[in-house]
Every structure is written in C-alpha cells, then in structure tokens.
Amino acid sequence: MDEWTAASGGIRYSLEGGGVRVAIPEGQAMVAEGDRLLYRGGGVTSSLAGSGSGRIRGWVNRIQRRAGGLVGRMSRYEGPGEVAFAAGGPAEVQAVELTRGDNLVVGAPALLAAVSTVEVDVALVEKIRDGGERRPLVMHRLTGEGLVLLAAFGDAVDVELAAQEAVEAAVWGVAWYAATGEYQLRVLGDHHVARITGPTRLVLQTARPSWRL
C-alpha cells in the first residue's frame, strides 16, 4: 500500500528515492521547473506559473531567470490528480512546510516543487568560477506558506550555525539555508567557494547536482 503524508491544503505526498509523488486536490496547485516533471495524471492541468508578486517584480524575475539559464517562468500544475517530480539523479528528498515569516534560500537544483501559495523569487544570479569553466549560479528565495519539496544530491548534511559562526563550502555543496544567515561568494584559486555565517540552519549535499547550478 502506498504511504502518503498529509500536508496543508489537503495535498498529500510520497517521497520515493530521488523523486516525489504528489496528490493535488481540486483548487490546489504546485509549481516547478518544467523539466522536473516526471508524469501527471488524473485531471491535472498545466500552464505557465506567475513569476513574482507585482508586475515589475515579475518582469525582473523573468530577466534574472533567463540570465541564469532558466526559462522565464516556472510551470503550474493544478488538481485534481497526481503529479510526480524527479531530481534527475540520486538525491535525498525532504518536505518542508513553510509558515508565515519563513525565508528560505534554495539552490536552483534543490527546488523540486512548491505549493502555489509559496512565492518563488530569484535571490541570486552569478557567474562563478568552477575549475577552468564559468558556470551560472541561481538561487531562489522562498517565502509564504505551504509545502516545499527539496532535493539534496547524494546525502543531506544538516549544519547548525550560531551567530557569527561560519563555514566555507563548495558552491555546488550548498543545497539550501535559512535566510537568517549571510551568504557570500569568495574566490579560492580557480574556484568560487560559499561562505555562510550564522545564525542559520543549512543543508549541504555530498554530490554535485546533475542538474544545472
């Protein structure tokens, strides 16, 4: 028998390896990058999602997303029915329920899907040094209320940082962190590294994402 977990808004989900199945009731919707969709069934319909609150913010978001190599807008999947999203590689998927006042910064590869009541804005777009190459780095800011599905590639490593405590990590190793912390990019030889200063909780990943940064 399938094991489903209930989330807010009547949504149910089942974590399965590097992916997740979501049962969406009528009147609810999920948003995700279009190439994260594994399948959809039942009466689920798809359309382009909004791109930020407000006309100007939406326009800025689309420009920033394209600068980072993403399509201008995410996809929206409205119930009733079932959808599945996949990380595209071995990953540990976690479900997070955002509440009012939460502010989470998530690397683009780590964001599988979010309920449509969660606002997904671009937090950072940067060209980083990665050995002999230059790669785009895109990070999203998640605010609002509801279910968020996140993927840490390889294994997830939880790190708690007190105020003024800091760690440096490979840029690709930072899956997500609470925005109470400070994130800085530093150059180390021919690589950029990420320096995160607390207070914050962050999740690192042990494998380089197969999906773009």
One Martini backbone bead per residue (centre of mass of N, CA, C, O) as a GRO file, in nm:
protein
  213
    1MET     BB    1   0.098   0.035   0.021
    2ASP     BB    2   0.072   0.352   0.007
    3GLU     BB    3   0.264   0.629   0.146
    4TRP     BB    4   0.107   0.903   0.286
    5THR     BB    5   0.141   1.259   0.332
    6ALA     BB    6   0.014   1.521   0.500
    7ALA     BB    7  -0.074   1.846   0.403
    8SER     BB    8  -0.147   2.138   0.335
    9GLY     BB    9  -0.451   2.177   0.158
   10GLY     BB   10  -0.478   1.847   0.099
   11ILE     BB   11  -0.205   1.754   0.046
   12ARG     BB   12  -0.018   1.475  -0.090
   13TYR     BB   13   0.280   1.268  -0.018
   14SER     BB   14   0.562   1.071  -0.178
   15LEU     BB   15   0.866   0.951  -0.100
   16GLU     BB   16   1.098   0.841  -0.381
   17GLY     BB   17   1.392   0.879  -0.353
   18GLY     BB   18   1.457   1.111  -0.623
   19GLY     BB   19   1.142   1.160  -0.551
   20VAL     BB   20   0.785   1.268  -0.602
   21ARG     BB   21   0.453   1.233  -0.499
   22VAL     BB   22   0.142   1.417  -0.586
   23ALA     BB   23  -0.167   1.498  -0.436
   24ILE     BB   24  -0.409   1.704  -0.594
   25PRO     BB   25  -0.652   1.897  -0.522
   26GLU     BB   26  -0.901   2.079  -0.575
   27GLY     BB   27  -0.769   2.416  -0.593
   28GLN     BB   28  -0.479   2.315  -0.626
   29ALA     BB   29  -0.113   2.387  -0.655
   30MET     BB   30   0.189   2.346  -0.841
   31VAL     BB   31   0.539   2.434  -0.866
   32ALA     BB   32   0.780   2.406  -1.148
   33GLU     BB   33   1.002   2.293  -1.334
   34GLY     BB   34   0.939   2.145  -1.631
   35ASP     BB   35   1.196   1.928  -1.606
   36ARG     BB   36   1.073   1.784  -1.329
   37LEU     BB   37   0.868   1.627  -1.470
   38LEU     BB   38   0.745   1.295  -1.490
   39TYR     BB   39   0.425   1.314  -1.420
   40ARG     BB   40   0.067   1.318  -1.515
   41GLY     BB   41  -0.268   1.287  -1.374
   42GLY     BB   42  -0.582   1.290  -1.437
   43GLY     BB   43  -0.685   1.641  -1.396
   44VAL     BB   44  -0.419   1.766  -1.457
   45THR     BB   45  -0.305   2.090  -1.517
   46SER     BB   46  -0.116   2.307  -1.738
   47SER     BB   47   0.096   2.602  -1.685
   48LEU     BB   48   0.198   2.910  -1.642
   49ALA     BB   49   0.352   3.076  -1.407
   50GLY     BB   50   0.416   3.298  -1.209
   51SER     BB   51   0.691   3.572  -1.151
   52GLY     BB   52   0.574   3.734  -0.917
   53SER     BB   53   0.502   4.001  -0.722
   54GLY     BB   54   0.417   4.190  -0.944
   55ARG     BB   55   0.504   4.332  -1.235
   56ILE     BB   56   0.800   4.411  -1.189
   57ARG     BB   57   0.896   4.157  -1.041
   58GLY     BB   58   0.828   3.962  -1.270
   59TRP     BB   59   1.019   4.084  -1.479
   60VAL     BB   60   1.282   4.049  -1.317
   61ASN     BB   61   1.266   3.744  -1.282
   62ARG     BB   62   1.281   3.669  -1.583
   63ILE     BB   63   1.556   3.796  -1.637
   64GLN     BB   64   1.717   3.636  -1.420
   65ARG     BB   65   1.653   3.352  -1.518
   66ARG     BB   66   1.777   3.380  -1.802
   67ALA     BB   67   2.065   3.454  -1.699
   68GLY     BB   68   2.071   3.147  -1.555
   69GLY     BB   69   1.928   2.940  -1.779
   70LEU     BB   70   1.628   2.983  -1.751
   71VAL     BB   71   1.321   2.997  -1.776
   72GLY     BB   72   1.101   3.254  -1.723
   73ARG     BB   73   0.891   3.022  -1.628
   74MET     BB   74   0.714   2.832  -1.451
   75SER     BB   75   0.518   2.560  -1.363
   76ARG     BB   76   0.166   2.467  -1.346
   77TYR     BB   77  -0.022   2.238  -1.121
   78GLU     BB   78  -0.363   2.140  -1.137
   79GLY     BB   79  -0.618   2.016  -0.982
   80PRO     BB   80  -0.707   1.703  -1.003
   81GLY     BB   81  -0.438   1.476  -0.900
   82GLU     BB   82  -0.121   1.349  -1.029
   83VAL     BB   83   0.226   1.401  -0.948
   84ALA     BB   84   0.576   1.394  -1.060
   85PHE     BB   85   0.909   1.442  -0.926
   86ALA     BB   86   1.257   1.487  -1.034
   87ALA     BB   87   1.604   1.526  -0.982
   88GLY     BB   88   1.805   1.347  -1.189
   89GLY     BB   89   1.922   1.196  -0.928
   90PRO     BB   90   2.077   1.116  -0.659
   91ALA     BB   91   1.858   1.176  -0.371
   92GLU     BB   92   1.738   1.373  -0.095
   93VAL     BB   93   1.412   1.409   0.005
   94GLN     BB   94   1.237   1.702   0.129
   95ALA     BB   95   0.989   1.825   0.351
   96VAL     BB   96   0.856   2.164   0.373
   97GLU     BB   97   0.689   2.384   0.603
   98LEU     BB   98   0.582   2.685   0.551
   99THR     BB   99   0.567   2.985   0.732
  100ARG     BB  100   0.507   3.273   0.845
  101GLY     BB  101   0.835   3.430   0.794
  102ASP     BB  102   0.970   3.255   0.617
  103ASN     BB  103   1.320   3.215   0.480
  104LEU     BB  104   1.436   3.056   0.185
  105VAL     BB  105   1.743   2.942   0.041
  106VAL     BB  106   1.770   2.797  -0.296
  107GLY     BB  107   1.898   2.597  -0.502
  108ALA     BB  108   1.793   2.519  -0.808
  109PRO     BB  109   1.839   2.199  -0.786
  110ALA     BB  110   1.666   2.170  -0.504
  111LEU     BB  111   1.402   2.249  -0.654
  112LEU     BB  112   1.114   2.075  -0.718
  113ALA     BB  113   0.862   2.197  -0.537
  114ALA     BB  114   0.559   2.406  -0.492
  115VAL     BB  115   0.324   2.558  -0.362
  116SER     BB  116   0.143   2.833  -0.488
  117THR     BB  117   0.169   2.998  -0.201
  118VAL     BB  118   0.461   3.010  -0.281
  119GLU     BB  119   0.722   3.228  -0.316
  120VAL     BB  120   0.932   3.260  -0.616
  121ASP     BB  121   1.247   3.404  -0.604
  122VAL     BB  122   1.524   3.570  -0.697
  123ALA     BB  123   1.835   3.592  -0.513
  124LEU     BB  124   2.061   3.471  -0.729
  125VAL     BB  125   2.297   3.579  -0.990
  126GLU     BB  126   2.596   3.402  -1.102
  127LYS     BB  127   2.926   3.391  -1.206
  128ILE     BB  128   3.133   3.109  -1.173
  129ARG     BB  129   3.407   2.942  -1.065
  130ASP     BB  130   3.493   2.606  -1.222
  131GLY     BB  131   3.777   2.596  -1.270
  132GLY     BB  132   3.786   2.638  -1.623
  133GLU     BB  133   3.495   2.748  -1.564
  134ARG     BB  134   3.178   2.910  -1.633
  135ARG     BB  135   2.898   2.939  -1.413
  136PRO     BB  136   2.575   2.937  -1.326
  137LEU     BB  137   2.412   3.090  -1.042
  138VAL     BB  138   2.108   2.983  -0.876
  139MET     BB  139   1.884   3.145  -0.638
  140HIS     BB  140   1.612   3.099  -0.422
  141ARG     BB  141   1.327   3.262  -0.275
  142LEU     BB  142   1.124   3.148   0.001
  143THR     BB  143   0.784   3.234   0.059
  144GLY     BB  144   0.531   3.178   0.285
  145GLU     BB  145   0.283   2.908   0.252
  146GLY     BB  146   0.382   2.567   0.260
  147LEU     BB  147   0.482   2.329   0.042
  148VAL     BB  148   0.819   2.194   0.013
  149LEU     BB  149   1.040   2.038  -0.234
  150LEU     BB  150   1.360   1.890  -0.162
  151ALA     BB  151   1.703   1.837  -0.298
  152ALA     BB  152   1.974   1.633  -0.199
  153PHE     BB  153   2.259   1.541  -0.325
  154GLY     BB  154   2.292   1.247  -0.219
  155ASP     BB  155   2.352   1.366   0.089
  156ALA     BB  156   2.233   1.506   0.382
  157VAL     BB  157   2.372   1.795   0.565
  158ASP     BB  158   2.339   1.918   0.879
  159VAL     BB  159   2.373   2.272   0.980
  160GLU     BB  160   2.455   2.457   1.273
  161LEU     BB  161   2.454   2.817   1.327
  162ALA     BB  162   2.570   3.050   1.506
  163ALA     BB  163   2.645   3.343   1.583
  164GLN     BB  164   2.931   3.401   1.372
  165GLU     BB  165   2.930   3.147   1.249
  166ALA     BB  166   3.135   2.957   1.003
  167VAL     BB  167   3.136   2.837   0.659
  168GLU     BB  168   3.298   2.654   0.399
  169ALA     BB  169   3.186   2.578   0.061
  170ALA     BB  170   3.088   2.438  -0.194
  171VAL     BB  171   2.871   2.564  -0.406
  172TRP     BB  172   2.731   2.284  -0.480
  173GLY     BB  173   2.691   2.203  -0.158
  174VAL     BB  174   2.453   2.410  -0.145
  175ALA     BB  175   2.116   2.371  -0.105
  176TRP     BB  176   2.019   2.514   0.180
  177TYR     BB  177   1.894   2.815   0.368
  178ALA     BB  178   1.846   3.028   0.614
  179ALA     BB  179   1.809   3.386   0.590
  180THR     BB  180   1.955   3.452   0.870
  181GLY     BB  181   2.190   3.424   0.699
  182GLU     BB  182   2.511   3.462   0.535
  183TYR     BB  183   2.602   3.501   0.186
  184GLN     BB  184   2.922   3.426   0.027
  185LEU     BB  185   3.152   3.491  -0.229
  186ARG     BB  186   3.465   3.319  -0.298
  187VAL     BB  187   3.799   3.317  -0.400
  188LEU     BB  188   3.974   2.996  -0.477
  189GLY     BB  189   4.156   3.028  -0.711
  190ASP     BB  190   3.957   2.850  -0.958
  191HIS     BB  191   3.737   2.903  -0.727
  192HIS     BB  192   3.437   2.907  -0.577
  193VAL     BB  193   3.310   2.990  -0.255
  194ALA     BB  194   3.102   2.937   0.027
  195ARG     BB  195   2.996   3.170   0.281
  196ILE     BB  196   2.848   3.094   0.600
  197THR     BB  197   2.665   3.292   0.836
  198GLY     BB  198   2.540   3.321   1.135
  199PRO     BB  199   2.228   3.247   1.194
  200THR     BB  200   2.170   2.897   1.093
  201ARG     BB  201   2.027   2.660   0.865
  202LEU     BB  202   2.191   2.402   0.678
  203VAL     BB  203   2.216   2.224   0.360
  204LEU     BB  204   2.412   1.973   0.249
  205GLN     BB  205   2.581   1.812  -0.032
  206THR     BB  206   2.770   1.522  -0.155
  207ALA     BB  207   2.673   1.597  -0.453
  208ARG     BB  208   2.677   1.684  -0.763
  209PRO     BB  209   2.464   1.817  -0.955
  210SER     BB  210   2.304   1.724  -1.254
  211TRP     BB  211   2.192   1.983  -1.236
  212ARG     BB  212   2.188   2.296  -1.263
  213LEU     BB  213   2.298   2.581  -1.078
   0.00000   0.00000   0.00000
